[in-house]
Amino acid sequence: MSATSKGQNKREALVKATIKLVNNNGFHATPMSKIAKMAGISPGTIYLYFENKQNLINQVYIEVKASFSDFAFMDYEEHFSVEKGFEKIWKNIAVFKLKEVEEAMFLSQCDNTPMIDEPSRKEGLKHLQPLLDLWVRGQNEGIIKQVSPYMLYAFSIYPIAFLMNMQQRELYELSSTHVDEAYKMAWNSIKI
């Protein structure tokens, strides 16, 4: 194994350990020593890849957000109608959150706490630009309500995280019928 792939494996182990520990313990109860131990590397090795804990969390957030966005916009094309485009993106997001639970939980924690610094949060937001552009197009075409993108996100995308959490706690099961129902409710919440 080359030194580069060994280094990449160590970095990936650190990313996975960070996601798991932050999900289980929260940001403040996740010391670098625990991350290193779970990743199977010495604590000093972390600093070869990340400046400090904040840098580690920010970088993991950006990487997971990029992976999430790649999945969210898979098979989406800008020429789709607003409704078809939104359905494609929304359902991709739902699939990601239901299949990539650890990563989705990590993003949810990051989005709901101040543990991510503002430059990293803005970098993560850039990855959602196609959705924001779709909403603007929908507003310009008189299809989507004239409210801020935060409102659109809160009422159409954010509920997926709640449903994912309910499924994780085994209080609710999201069948394909439930996903379709949730999509219709999301679309109805933002369309005119």
N, C-alpha and C positions, 0 to 999 in steps of 0.2 A: 504494500500500500504506500502510495507516495505521501510525502510530507504535507502536500496541499490537501489531499483527501482525508488524511488523519486530522488536520486542522479543521477541515469542514465538518467532520464527524463530531469533533469536540464542541464546535460552535453549535451544531444542531442539537447535541445533547443538552447544552446549556439553555437553548431556547425552549426545548420541551420541558426541562426541569422547571424553568421559570414559569411557564404557563401553568403547569400542574400545581406548583407550590402557591402561586398567587391565587389561583382558583380556590384552593383548599384552605389557605391561611390568611389571604389578604396581602396587600403590598407591605405593610409595616411589619408583619410577623413572618416575613420571608427574608432572612439574612443571606448574604452572599455565601456564607459557609454552608448553609443548607442546600442552596442551589448547586454548589460545587459537589457536595456529597452525593446528591441525587444524580447528578450528571456523571459521577464517577471520575472526577478530575480533582486536582489539587486546587485549593482556593486561589492561589496566586495565578493560576492559569487563566482564570476569568479575565484578568486585567490585560492579557494579551489580545483579547477580543473586544472588551468593553472598558471604557474609562472608569465607570463606577456603577453603582446600582441604578441610579436614575437613567444613565445612558443605556444600560442593559434593558430596562423596562421600556424606554422610548423606542429602542431599535426593534425589540420584539413586537411592540405594538405596530410599528410601521410595516414590518414584514408580514404580520398576520393580517393587517388591514389590506395590504397589497394582494395577498393570497385570496382573501375574502372577496375583494373587488374583481379579481380575475375570474373567480367562480360566478359572481353576481352578473357579470356582463358576457358570460360565455353564450355564444350563439345569438347575442343581441346585435341588431343592425340599426343604424341611425334612420334608415328609410322606413322602418316599421311605423305603423300608426301609433299615436300616443298610447292608446289603450293596449294594443298588442305588445308594444315595447315595455310598458309598465308591468304587464302580466308576466312577460319573460323574465324581467329583472326580479320582480317580487318572488316568483316561484323559485328562481335560482337561489335567492337569499334564503328562502324557507328551507330548501334542500341542504344548503350549506350549514345552516344553524341546527338542523336535525341530524346531519351526518358527521359534521366536524364539531362536536359538542364542546370539547376542551377549548378549541380556538374561539368558538362563538361565545363561550362563557367569559373567556379572557377579554375579548373585545367589549363585551357588555360591562364588565367590571371597569375597564379603562374608560369607557364612555360615561360612566356614572360616578367617577371619583376624580379628585384632582391629581392622581398619581402620574398622569402624562403631562409633560410640559406643553406650553402653547405652540411652539414651533412644530413639535411632533404631531400634535393634534391637527394643525393646519396641513401638514404633509399627508396625514391620513385622510383628511377631507378631500384632498385633490383626487384621490383614487375613486371617489364617488361622483366625479364631474359628469360622466355620461347620464347619470340619473338626474342630477341637478339640471343639466341641459334639456333633458326630456321634459321635466316639469315646466321649465320656462317656455318651451315650445308649446306644451299643453295649455299654459296660461295665455300665450299669445294667440292660440287658436280658439280660445274660449271654451276649452274642455276641462281644464283644471282650475280649482278655486284660486282666487287671487290672495293667497296668504303666503307667509314666509316659508322657505324650505324647511325650517325647523318644525313648523306646524305640520307640513306635509309628511315629514319623516316621523314625527311623533304619532300621528294618527294612522299612518299606513305601514310603516316599516317596523317601528319599535314594538308593536304588539307581538310580532313574531318571537322576540326575545322572551316576553312574558309566557307565551304558550310553550316555548322550549323549556323554560324553567319549570313549568307545571308538569311537563312530560318527564323531565329529569327527576322530579320528586315523586313520580308515579301517581300523580293526582289526576292526570288527563292523558289520553293517548291521541296523538295527531294522526288519524288515518288520512288517506288521500282525499276522502270526502270532506274531512275537517279542514284540510289545507285549502281545498277549493272554496269552501264556505268562508274561510278566513280571508282568502284573496278577494272574494266578492265584497266582503265588508270593508276591506282596505280600499278597494277601488271606489266603492260608494262613498267613502269618507272624504275623498279628495276631488272627485269629479263634480262638475256643476250640474 
